[in-house]
Amino acid sequence: MIVRPLQPAEAFYRFNTPRWSYRPTSGAGAAKVGGRFNRPGIEALYLSRSVETASAEYQQDEPLMPPGTLVTYRIALSRIVDFQKGYVRGEWDELWSDWHCEWRKLALYEEIEPPSWLLGDIAIERGSKGILFPSTRHVGGSNVVVFTQQLDERDELSTYDPHGDLPRNQDSWRPQTEPEK
């Protein structure tokens, strides 16, 4: 495994579901059903290195882009697995060759543990705060998964919101009553 710091801080991007954009640094959503590199119960935040990659990741297989709130993040991590070039035989353990498995199909429909979850477990056990990896949705793009519960004072994870435009709670999404006519 290639393990290194992700420093100095870099900008990464994510389209957040508007309803949950008041918690942009939470990994709780991915903890519900899991993600590519995190099993259920492990909080993880998936970010992209470019807006184009973030857009492709958010859209997934939808024919049209669903509503989303684009958020810019600044991250610096003391220790990451640098897998952004992908699997190369001889450079990575054979286990990493299945990183791009169809984890949703395996976990949710076939009820089989995806091999990529084991990779996330290994990264966490070895003290990594995240994994840099290639995008499966945008050719040439790269992503990072941040294991938010692993962060400490050496790490940075923040949103760029200079004007305080992100909502502070879910009250923004409560239906407004129509004024009487």
Backbone bond lengths (Angstrom), bond angles and torsions (degrees), N, CA, C in turn:
res aa  C-N    CA-C-N  psi(-1)  N-CA   C-N-CA  omega(-1)  CA-C   N-CA-C  phi
1 M - - - 1.459 - - 1.518 109.32 -
2 I 1.310 115.12 141.38 1.457 120.86 173.26 1.526 106.11 -93.55
3 V 1.313 115.65 114.96 1.462 121.36 179.87 1.519 107.54 -120.36
4 R 1.328 115.64 131.31 1.466 120.76 -178.49 1.524 108.57 -156.83
5 P 1.326 116.77 167.98 1.469 118.86 172.10 1.532 110.26 -77.76
6 L 1.290 116.53 153.91 1.471 122.99 170.41 1.522 104.59 -106.49
7 Q 1.322 116.19 88.26 1.456 122.66 -176.23 1.511 108.50 -151.04
8 P 1.330 119.10 148.45 1.456 127.16 -0.32 1.525 110.85 -68.30
9 A 1.326 115.90 178.67 1.463 121.38 -178.53 1.526 110.44 -57.78
10 E 1.324 115.31 140.59 1.457 122.34 178.99 1.524 109.54 -123.20
11 A 1.333 115.02 158.85 1.463 120.73 175.22 1.529 109.04 -87.90
12 F 1.314 115.77 133.52 1.462 123.74 173.02 1.519 106.65 -131.08
13 Y 1.331 116.96 165.22 1.462 121.46 -173.12 1.519 111.39 -133.78
14 R 1.323 113.48 156.37 1.460 120.13 175.94 1.524 108.66 -157.32
15 F 1.319 115.64 137.99 1.453 120.26 168.41 1.516 106.13 -89.97
16 N 1.311 116.28 121.01 1.454 121.99 178.32 1.523 109.22 -98.83
17 T 1.309 116.58 145.52 1.456 120.62 171.12 1.525 105.99 -60.72
18 P 1.327 119.07 126.29 1.466 119.99 -174.94 1.527 113.76 -50.66
19 R 1.315 117.68 -40.57 1.461 121.23 -177.55 1.535 112.51 -59.09
20 W 1.325 117.11 -29.67 1.467 120.85 -177.05 1.525 112.40 -107.97
21 S 1.318 118.46 12.17 1.461 120.29 -176.45 1.528 113.67 -71.58
22 Y 1.319 117.46 -5.01 1.466 119.05 176.24 1.536 111.31 -80.06
23 R 1.327 117.76 -8.09 1.475 122.27 177.45 1.529 109.60 -125.13
24 P 1.331 117.52 60.35 1.462 119.77 -170.81 1.529 115.68 -68.74
25 T 1.323 118.84 -19.98 1.467 119.80 -179.82 1.522 112.79 -102.36
26 S 1.310 116.32 5.63 1.460 119.86 178.65 1.523 109.92 -79.35
27 G 1.280 115.99 143.62 1.461 121.01 173.40 1.512 110.95 -105.69
28 A 1.335 116.14 15.53 1.466 121.54 -174.11 1.526 112.75 -64.90
29 G 1.332 117.92 -34.51 1.460 120.05 -179.59 1.517 111.74 -60.98
30 A 1.332 116.37 -46.55 1.465 120.33 179.29 1.527 111.31 -68.61
31 A 1.322 117.19 -24.81 1.468 119.96 179.95 1.525 112.14 -71.03
32 K 1.334 116.92 -21.37 1.472 119.49 -177.59 1.521 112.88 -64.53
33 V 1.327 117.68 -52.12 1.468 120.64 -178.31 1.523 112.83 -118.28
34 G 1.322 116.54 -4.00 1.452 120.54 -176.69 1.512 110.36 96.43
35 G 1.313 115.55 175.90 1.459 123.56 177.73 1.514 107.83 -146.93
36 R 1.296 117.08 -170.51 1.465 119.30 -178.34 1.529 111.65 -54.58
37 F 1.337 117.72 -46.91 1.466 120.90 -175.63 1.531 113.79 -112.99
38 N 1.313 118.25 9.81 1.468 118.82 178.63 1.524 109.85 -133.81
39 R 1.302 114.01 133.50 1.464 119.94 176.58 1.524 108.86 -82.03
40 P 1.326 118.47 164.50 1.470 119.87 177.07 1.534 110.51 -53.94
41 G 1.322 114.82 140.11 1.463 120.73 -179.32 1.516 113.77 95.87
42 I 1.323 117.92 -15.85 1.465 122.12 178.30 1.525 107.70 -101.24
43 E 1.330 116.41 116.10 1.462 120.09 179.42 1.525 109.99 -72.13
44 A 1.327 115.32 133.31 1.461 120.76 -177.82 1.521 109.27 -148.40
45 L 1.306 115.37 141.40 1.458 122.28 178.80 1.529 107.58 -118.26
46 Y 1.319 116.24 119.78 1.463 122.02 -178.80 1.530 109.10 -98.49
47 L 1.333 115.82 122.00 1.460 122.83 -177.45 1.519 109.83 -126.70
48 S 1.326 116.88 158.18 1.463 122.40 -179.48 1.515 110.66 -119.07
49 R 1.326 115.24 151.01 1.452 120.48 -177.36 1.522 113.35 -77.77
50 S 1.341 117.86 -16.29 1.460 120.63 178.34 1.530 109.49 -137.58
51 V 1.315 115.68 158.64 1.463 121.33 178.07 1.527 109.62 -63.07
52 E 1.333 117.10 -39.02 1.469 120.97 -179.39 1.528 110.87 -62.01
53 T 1.312 116.31 -42.61 1.466 120.05 179.03 1.519 109.77 -68.05
54 A 1.327 117.71 -41.99 1.469 120.85 178.23 1.515 110.58 -59.60
55 S 1.322 117.29 -40.03 1.460 122.03 179.18 1.533 110.68 -64.09
56 A 1.326 116.49 -47.09 1.469 120.47 -179.99 1.529 111.25 -63.96
57 E 1.322 116.98 -39.13 1.468 120.84 179.43 1.526 110.82 -66.58
58 Y 1.316 117.07 -39.43 1.461 120.91 -179.06 1.523 111.46 -70.63
59 Q 1.319 116.67 -40.16 1.462 120.80 -177.80 1.527 111.68 -69.39
60 Q 1.346 117.19 -32.86 1.471 122.48 -178.13 1.528 110.54 50.89
61 D 1.311 118.29 -123.48 1.465 122.05 -177.56 1.527 113.26 -99.72
62 E 1.318 117.38 7.95 1.459 120.64 179.88 1.522 109.98 -67.77
63 P 1.334 118.69 137.79 1.459 119.73 179.17 1.534 112.41 -68.70
64 L 1.325 117.23 -29.57 1.465 122.12 177.41 1.522 108.08 -122.03
65 M 1.322 115.52 153.15 1.466 120.37 -179.94 1.519 109.62 -74.60
66 P 1.340 118.72 123.03 1.464 120.37 176.55 1.539 110.09 -73.64
67 P 1.333 118.13 162.54 1.462 119.99 178.10 1.525 110.58 -57.57
68 G 1.309 116.19 142.33 1.454 120.48 179.90 1.508 111.43 -155.85
69 T 1.316 115.53 154.43 1.454 122.43 177.06 1.526 107.19 -109.26
70 L 1.334 116.84 113.55 1.457 120.48 179.66 1.527 109.19 -77.67
71 V 1.323 115.77 127.26 1.462 121.46 179.65 1.524 108.39 -124.88
72 T 1.319 115.45 136.61 1.464 121.84 174.66 1.529 107.64 -97.93
73 Y 1.315 115.54 135.44 1.463 122.73 -179.49 1.514 109.07 -117.35
74 R 1.306 115.66 148.86 1.465 121.90 168.62 1.516 105.64 -111.01
75 I 1.331 115.15 122.80 1.458 117.36 178.11 1.524 110.72 -131.90
76 A 1.303 114.15 143.64 1.464 124.07 170.41 1.524 104.37 -140.98
77 L 1.304 115.93 126.54 1.457 119.96 -177.83 1.522 109.47 -122.91
78 S 1.314 116.06 136.46 1.457 120.83 -176.86 1.522 112.46 -69.44
79 R 1.342 116.51 -23.13 1.465 119.38 -176.79 1.533 109.70 -156.93
80 I 1.324 117.04 118.86 1.465 121.46 176.53 1.527 109.46 -132.27
81 V 1.322 115.23 158.30 1.456 121.25 168.03 1.527 105.41 -88.89
82 D 1.331 116.73 121.01 1.460 121.77 -178.81 1.523 109.23 -95.16
83 F 1.325 115.04 91.93 1.462 122.50 -178.88 1.528 110.29 -111.69
84 Q 1.329 117.41 21.63 1.461 120.22 -173.02 1.527 113.66 -66.50
85 K 1.312 119.62 -18.82 1.467 121.17 176.44 1.523 111.50 -89.14
86 G 1.327 116.71 -5.14 1.452 120.56 178.26 1.519 113.14 82.01
87 Y 1.313 114.34 -173.89 1.458 121.09 -175.85 1.524 111.54 -75.95
88 V 1.319 115.76 128.09 1.452 122.91 173.50 1.527 106.34 -128.03
89 R 1.329 115.55 119.27 1.463 120.48 -179.32 1.528 109.95 -55.67
90 G 1.306 116.18 134.05 1.457 121.41 179.93 1.521 113.31 93.11
91 E 1.331 116.99 -25.53 1.466 120.36 178.62 1.527 111.48 -96.17
92 W 1.336 116.18 -25.06 1.454 121.86 -177.37 1.520 109.87 -127.64
93 D 1.304 115.75 149.47 1.457 120.75 173.53 1.529 108.68 -56.89
94 E 1.310 117.30 145.52 1.466 122.75 -178.40 1.529 112.53 -54.27
95 L 1.340 117.04 -29.17 1.465 121.44 178.62 1.527 112.09 -52.89
96 W 1.338 116.80 -35.49 1.466 121.73 -176.48 1.528 112.72 -71.58
97 S 1.325 118.47 -11.28 1.460 120.33 -179.57 1.527 112.20 -67.18
98 D 1.327 117.93 -19.54 1.471 122.00 179.64 1.529 113.04 -100.67
99 W 1.318 118.13 18.02 1.466 121.02 -175.92 1.525 112.12 -58.53
100 H 1.338 118.10 -32.50 1.466 121.88 -175.02 1.531 112.61 -93.86
101 C 1.319 117.27 22.17 1.463 121.19 179.51 1.535 110.64 -56.96
102 E 1.304 115.70 160.15 1.465 120.44 176.12 1.528 107.79 -80.32
103 W 1.323 114.60 78.34 1.465 120.30 -170.92 1.528 112.07 -61.22
104 R 1.330 118.52 -37.88 1.476 120.56 -179.53 1.530 110.75 -62.41
105 K 1.317 115.72 -47.92 1.465 120.94 179.85 1.530 110.29 -59.97
106 L 1.321 116.21 -47.03 1.465 120.16 -179.38 1.527 111.83 -62.33
107 A 1.332 116.77 -50.61 1.465 121.30 -174.05 1.524 113.00 -74.66
108 L 1.325 116.65 -46.81 1.460 119.98 -170.49 1.526 114.19 -87.34
109 Y 1.318 117.25 -32.51 1.465 119.35 -175.44 1.530 113.43 -105.60
110 E 1.335 115.88 -40.43 1.461 119.23 -178.63 1.530 112.39 -94.58
111 E 1.338 115.96 -9.26 1.467 122.79 -179.21 1.523 112.48 53.97
112 I 1.342 114.25 42.75 1.461 123.12 177.00 1.525 107.35 -114.54
113 E 1.311 117.07 138.43 1.462 119.98 177.88 1.528 110.06 -67.84
114 P 1.330 117.55 120.59 1.467 119.99 178.12 1.531 111.15 -65.58
115 P 1.323 117.93 139.76 1.466 119.39 178.21 1.525 112.83 -60.89
116 S 1.319 117.13 -27.13 1.470 119.43 -179.42 1.531 111.66 -67.28
117 W 1.329 118.22 -24.93 1.466 119.76 176.23 1.523 110.34 -65.54
118 L 1.327 116.51 -38.77 1.458 120.94 177.92 1.528 109.89 -62.79
119 L 1.332 117.34 -37.40 1.466 120.71 178.18 1.520 110.89 -62.81
120 G 1.334 116.79 -41.48 1.462 120.52 175.74 1.519 111.36 -62.80
121 D 1.333 116.19 -42.25 1.474 120.72 177.76 1.527 110.62 -58.87
122 I 1.331 116.14 -45.15 1.473 121.00 -179.26 1.523 110.26 -62.77
123 A 1.341 116.77 -44.37 1.472 120.41 179.69 1.525 110.66 -59.68
124 I 1.329 116.81 -44.79 1.466 120.75 179.89 1.526 110.80 -65.36
125 E 1.330 116.85 -45.05 1.474 120.64 -179.97 1.518 111.67 -59.24
126 R 1.335 116.96 -29.69 1.469 120.72 -179.22 1.525 112.27 -91.78
127 G 1.329 116.70 11.51 1.458 121.07 173.83 1.517 115.82 85.64
128 S 1.320 117.71 11.17 1.465 119.85 179.53 1.516 110.67 -78.38
129 K 1.309 115.41 145.94 1.465 122.41 179.37 1.511 111.32 -94.32
130 G 1.336 117.14 -8.98 1.448 120.72 -179.37 1.510 111.69 -178.23
131 I 1.330 114.53 -179.42 1.463 122.40 178.69 1.528 107.97 -135.81
132 L 1.328 117.09 125.83 1.465 122.55 170.19 1.518 106.57 -86.45
133 F 1.345 117.90 132.20 1.459 119.76 -176.62 1.523 110.97 -151.17
134 P 1.343 117.41 158.42 1.459 120.25 -179.53 1.526 111.32 -70.51
135 S 1.316 116.06 149.02 1.456 120.89 175.70 1.523 109.57 -75.15
136 T 1.314 116.25 139.13 1.467 120.11 173.48 1.536 109.93 -92.38
137 R 1.331 117.56 -4.63 1.466 122.40 -177.41 1.519 113.95 -107.83
138 H 1.330 117.07 -20.98 1.465 120.81 -176.70 1.526 107.98 -135.69
139 V 1.325 116.46 106.97 1.463 121.40 -177.82 1.528 109.80 -56.68
140 G 1.320 115.85 127.63 1.458 121.65 -179.87 1.519 113.67 87.38
141 G 1.334 117.21 -8.59 1.465 120.94 179.28 1.514 111.86 -84.68
142 S 1.316 115.70 160.03 1.464 119.13 176.15 1.522 110.49 -136.13
143 N 1.307 113.80 154.40 1.466 122.99 -177.92 1.519 109.51 -128.48
144 V 1.297 114.33 167.14 1.457 120.75 170.19 1.525 107.23 -135.68
145 V 1.312 115.70 138.53 1.456 120.29 169.18 1.524 105.46 -104.53
146 V 1.317 115.84 129.59 1.460 122.20 178.69 1.525 107.04 -108.47
147 F 1.311 116.28 122.57 1.465 121.37 175.97 1.526 107.03 -84.55
148 T 1.321 116.20 92.32 1.464 122.46 -167.61 1.526 113.58 -60.59
149 Q 1.310 118.03 -30.98 1.465 120.20 -179.83 1.526 112.45 -73.49
150 Q 1.330 117.03 -11.98 1.468 121.42 -178.91 1.527 112.77 -91.86
151 L 1.331 117.25 -8.88 1.460 120.45 -174.87 1.519 111.76 -69.28
152 D 1.338 115.38 148.39 1.464 120.91 175.45 1.526 109.00 -139.40
153 E 1.319 117.23 -168.27 1.467 121.53 -173.71 1.529 113.39 -63.87
154 R 1.312 119.46 -16.12 1.468 122.17 178.46 1.529 112.37 -81.61
155 D 1.334 116.60 -10.62 1.457 121.75 -173.91 1.524 110.94 -108.00
156 E 1.327 115.27 155.46 1.465 120.78 175.70 1.521 109.09 -127.64
157 L 1.304 115.73 131.90 1.459 123.11 172.22 1.517 106.15 -144.07
158 S 1.327 116.09 108.16 1.461 119.78 -178.91 1.520 109.43 -144.46
159 T 1.317 114.88 159.53 1.459 120.21 176.00 1.521 108.84 -99.59
160 Y 1.312 115.45 150.98 1.457 120.82 174.90 1.526 106.25 -96.13
161 D 1.322 115.58 105.86 1.469 121.93 -177.54 1.532 107.85 -141.88
162 P 1.351 117.03 68.85 1.460 120.65 -171.34 1.519 115.00 -63.44
163 H 1.329 117.99 -22.78 1.463 120.63 -177.40 1.525 112.56 -109.45
164 G 1.320 117.32 8.00 1.460 120.70 179.28 1.521 113.37 65.21
165 D 1.323 117.15 36.21 1.465 120.70 -176.86 1.527 114.28 -80.12
166 L 1.321 118.05 -21.65 1.463 118.92 178.70 1.523 109.15 -70.17
167 P 1.322 117.63 140.72 1.467 119.38 179.38 1.523 110.77 -63.48
168 R 1.311 116.59 151.11 1.473 122.11 -178.57 1.524 112.67 -94.49
169 N 1.335 116.76 -18.09 1.470 120.79 178.84 1.521 107.71 -157.89
170 Q 1.310 116.64 -179.14 1.453 119.70 -175.17 1.526 113.58 -82.94
171 D 1.309 118.75 1.19 1.460 120.89 177.37 1.531 111.95 -58.63
172 S 1.321 116.31 -26.70 1.466 119.79 179.29 1.515 112.45 -61.09
173 W 1.314 117.37 -20.89 1.459 120.85 -172.78 1.516 113.39 -107.61
174 R 1.313 115.94 4.85 1.461 118.54 176.27 1.517 109.18 -75.12
175 P 1.333 117.79 140.66 1.475 119.39 179.89 1.527 110.73 -60.38
176 Q 1.300 114.53 136.69 1.457 120.46 177.75 1.529 108.27 -86.59
177 T 1.314 116.29 141.13 1.467 118.72 177.43 1.525 108.48 -78.96
178 E 1.293 115.18 142.77 1.462 121.33 178.90 1.531 109.02 -75.75
179 P 1.336 117.04 134.48 1.476 118.48 175.65 1.527 109.42 -65.88
180 E 1.328 115.52 143.95 1.459 119.36 178.33 1.515 109.98 -70.14
181 K 1.335 115.33 144.81 1.471 120.33 -178.31 1.504 110.79 -100.69
